[in-house]
């Protein structure tokens, strides 16, 4: 299957899923909720989200570089986003397998290196989430210990 057909299938799939979701939620309800979001806040949120993705892509690129695999930043970004998009659309975190497969196909990285790099990336993501939750708990006071 050529790549243009794959992209077309992916775009059609996204449109179908979004159409189903909008029908389930209701277009008027969706537009009503979206219109209540302050534009400046949306810009700030999207900017933070974009910077976080860029950091993740750089992190994965560095993980691969430790195995003497040099993928350009745009390549690591597109593969990382593809894997995470697939995780959203496909159950059971199969997007990570797609991420490994796409890395093998596009850059001829051996499966075990690509797979290990994705596992390390996910582990670092998990550790980061735990640290953020810990900091949040300390910040709101739940994490304080009462030494008596």
SULJONOR-V813723 format. One record per pair of residues at least 4 apart in sequence whose ideal C-beta (glycine too) atoms are under 6 Angstrom apart, sorted by the first residue. I is the first residue (numbers start at 1). J is the second residue. D is the distance in whole Angstrom. If there is no record, write none. Layout:
i={I & I}
j={J & J}
d={D & D}
This chain:
i={1 & 1 & 22 & 25 & 25 & 37 & 57 & 57 & 57 & 60 & 60 & 60 & 61 & 63 & 63 & 63 & 64 & 64 & 64 & 67 & 69 & 71 & 71 & 71 & 76 & 79 & 79 & 79 & 81 & 82 & 83 & 83 & 83 & 83 & 86 & 86 & 86 & 87 & 87 & 90 & 90 & 96 & 99 & 100 & 100 & 100 & 102 & 103 & 103 & 103 & 104 & 104 & 104 & 109 & 109 & 111 & 137 & 137 & 138}
j={5 & 6 & 27 & 29 & 30 & 42 & 76 & 77 & 80 & 76 & 80 & 121 & 76 & 117 & 120 & 121 & 69 & 71 & 117 & 113 & 109 & 75 & 76 & 107 & 80 & 99 & 102 & 103 & 85 & 102 & 95 & 96 & 98 & 99 & 90 & 95 & 98 & 93 & 95 & 94 & 95 & 118 & 118 & 114 & 115 & 118 & 106 & 107 & 109 & 114 & 109 & 111 & 114 & 113 & 114 & 115 & 142 & 143 & 143}
d={5 & 6 & 5 & 6 & 5 & 5 & 5 & 4 & 5 & 5 & 6 & 5 & 4 & 5 & 5 & 6 & 4 & 6 & 5 & 5 & 5 & 4 & 5 & 6 & 6 & 6 & 5 & 5 & 6 & 6 & 5 & 6 & 6 & 3 & 5 & 3 & 4 & 6 & 3 & 4 & 6 & 5 & 6 & 4 & 5 & 6 & 6 & 6 & 5 & 4 & 6 & 6 & 6 & 5 & 5 & 6 & 5 & 4 & 4}
